[in-house]
């Protein structure tokens, strides 16, 4: 299961570097499946657009840097544990659920400890903000499929490597004290895992309309900024025009000295990080 996209090299990087950034060994074994755990937890609309337009997508190789770095760390992680029979590395599980082949590739399973681990190379701000929701969903799918293949999982942990970690900030509140963090995630019951997988399969393969949620789109809602005329910085940013007017009245702001700036909703993923947004009717309707 794979889509061959097109690549550009706008920075005119040397050919060996370009090859390094373009290289992918995803599903090198060629195992057939309908959907992966990563795709299952994501927007069904994006999955649909990728299946329809993936071969038309063009990506610059320089945008693949951190993905390549993460893949390199995964390979070293795998090699470092290849000698240990108590650790299962990079194993792909595929099971038929509701008539679809669902796939999940684990990073590591510590068999005797019944602990599933997933390695993530990301920003330290993931840790600061405790932004682990997608990790938890992905790993519970992994745990469920591992269980269907006879591997017992009693604990799930994400191993976060903070690529932008700053030692100078390590004493700040909630900032990670080291560049590698081990985070325990909630392990759902097998019934909860199975229900979640079935619900996501219905969203992806059912007859309903395929759309993205505000969470999928990394939405920032519409807001209204109360500003003193002539100054850039807002006194207060509020969710409605009514609340902005009320704030101005409560603070005795004269009409001649303040203004209210309407800030429309923004969809960061659609605008900057979604490779298929130009074919998306939902996004184009909101531009």
N, C-alpha and C positions, 0 to 999 in steps of 0.2 A: 504494500500500500504506500504509494509515494507519488508526488507530483513534481515534474521537472519544470522549474521556473527558469526565467532568463536572468542573467547577471550583467551588471555594468561595473566598470572600474574607473570611476570619475577622477580619482586621485592618481591614476596612472601608476599604481603600485607594481613593483616587479613581479614577473610571472610566478616565481615560487611562492611569493606572499599571496598573490591572487589565488593560486591553487589551494593554499592552506586555508584561506577563508571560505572558498567555495566547497571544500570537501565535506561530505556528510556520510557517516556510516550508519545512519538511522535504519533500523530493521535490515541489517546486512544479511541476515539469514533468509530474508524473503518470505517470512511467515505471512499467510493471508489472514486478514481480519477486516471487519467492517468499520470499527471505530476504536480509537485508543482511549485510555483513561483521561489523558490530557485534553483531547478533543471533546470527550463526553461531558466534562465539567464546564466547557466553554460554550459560547453562544452557538445555537443551532443555525442561526442565520449566517454567521461567519463560516461555519463548516460547509454549508450549502454553497456559498459563493466561492469558496476554495475549490470545491468539486467541479463547479461550472467554469471557473476562470483561472484556476491555478496555473495553467500553462501560459497564461498571458501576463502573469505577475512578473515585474522586473524589480530586482533588488540590487542595491550597490554592495559590493563585497565589503567595503569598510563598515557597513552597518551590521555585519555579522561578527565583529571582533569579539564581543563578550560571549556570544554563543560558542565561538570556537575555543575561547579560553575555558569556558565551563566544560566543554567536551573533553578538552585536554586533562583537566583535573579529574573528571570521571574516569578517564582511561588509566591514569596513575593510581587512582583509588582502587580500580579493579585489579591492576597488576600487583599492587602491594598486598592484596588479600588472596591472590590466586593459589597460594600454597596451603591455605588454612581450610581443612575439610569442614570446619564448624561454621564457615561463612559462605553463603551462596551469593554470587555476584552477577548482576546484569542478566537476570533470568526473565524471559518473557513468558507470561501466562496468557493463554487464550481460552475462553469458555463461551459456549453458545448460551445466550440469555435472551429470552423472548424472540427467538428466531434470528438474532444477530450475533456475530462473532465479536466479542469484546476483548480487547487486549490491554494488558498492563505490564510494563517492564519495570521490575524492581531494581534499585541500585544495590542494596545489600540486605540479606536476612541473616541475622545472628541466630543460628538454629537452636542451640542449647538455651539461649536466653529468650527465645520466641519473640525477638525484637526486630521489627522492620525499620530500616533506615533509608532516608532519601537525602541525597546531597544537592544543595542549591548554592549556586554562586550568584550573589545579588547584592543590593545596596544595604548598608547598615541601617538605613531608615526603615527597612522591613522589620527589623528587630525593635527599633524605637517605637514604631507604630503598632507593633504586634499584629502585623498584617499576614496572618497565617491561614485564613479561611480556605483559600484554594488548595493550599498544601494539605490541609486536613481532609478535604473532599477527595483529592487525588489519592492520598495514602490509604484511605478507607476502601476505595475501589481496589487498590493493589492488595490490601489485606484480604478482601473478600475473594478475589480470584486466586490468591495463594492458598486460601483455605479450601477452595473447590478442588485444588490439586493436591490436597493432603498435607499442607504446611500450616502448622498452628501459629497464630500470631496473637500475642497478648499485650504488645506494646508497640506504639509507632513513634518514631522520633525523626525530626528533620534536622539535618546537619547544615547549618548556614555558614557559608564562607563570605564574609563581608569584603567585597573587592575594593570599597572606598573607605575602609576603616581608618580612623585617625586616632593615633595614640594621644594626641593633645586633647581630644574630646572625651576620652575614655572615662573621665571622672564625672561627666555630666549626668544628670538624672535620666534614667532609662537608656542611655547610650551603652552599647555593648562594651564590656571591659576587655575583651580580647577579640581578634578578628574571626574567630571561629566559635560558633554558639550551637549548643545542643538543646533543642526545644522539644519537650514532650507535647504531643498532640492528643486530643480526645479520640479514643478508639470506640467506635459505635458498636452496637450489637450487630450480630449477623443479620437479624431481621431488618434493622435500620439500613444497613449497607445494601441489602438486596432491594429494598423499597426505593432507595435513592437511585440506584442503577436503573431500575425499571422506569422510574419517572423521567430520568434524563433520556433514556432510549425513546420514550414516547415523544418527548420534545423534539428530538432529532429526526426520528423516522415516522412519526405519526402524521396525520393529515392536517394538523393545525398550522396556522401561519407561522413562518420562521422569522422571528424578530429578536432584537437585542434589548436587554434590560438596561436601565440606567447604570447599573453596576458593570455590565459588560462593556458599556461605552465610556466608563470612567467619567461620568457626568458631573459637572459642576453646575448646580441649579441657577436659574435667573436670580439676580439680586439688585438692590438699589443702594447706591452709595451717597450718603449725605456729605457734601463737601462745602468748605468755605470757598467762595469765589476767588479765583486767582491762585489757589493752592492745589497741588496734585494729590496730596494724601487725604483720604476720607476720614471724617470724624467717626463715622459708624457705617457699617455695611449691614443692611437688613433684608429679609426675604421678600417683603412686599412693599409696594408704593405706599399703602396705608400706614404701615409701621414706620416707614421713613418720614412721612409727613407728621406723624404723631411724635416721633423723636424730635423733629425740628420745633414743633409747637411746645413740647415739654421743656426744651432748652432755650426757649425765647429767641430763636434765631430769626432775624428779620429777613423777609423775602428778598430784599436787595443784597443781602450778604451771603446767601447760601444757595446751593443748587443741588438737585438730586440727579445723579447720573445712573441711567438704567444700564445694567450689565446683563446682556443676554446669556442664556444657558450655553455652556460650552461642553463639547464632547471630545475630550483629549485623545482617547484612543482612536476614534474615527478620523480626527483631523491630522494626527501625527504618527500613529503607530499601527493602523490597520491597512494591510497591503491590498485588501479587496474592497475598500470603502468606495472607490469610484464606480463600482457596479451595484452599490447598495441603494435601493430606493428609499429606505428608511433614513439613511444619512442625507441623501440628496434632497429629501423633502424638508429637512431642517436647516439646510445651509442658507 
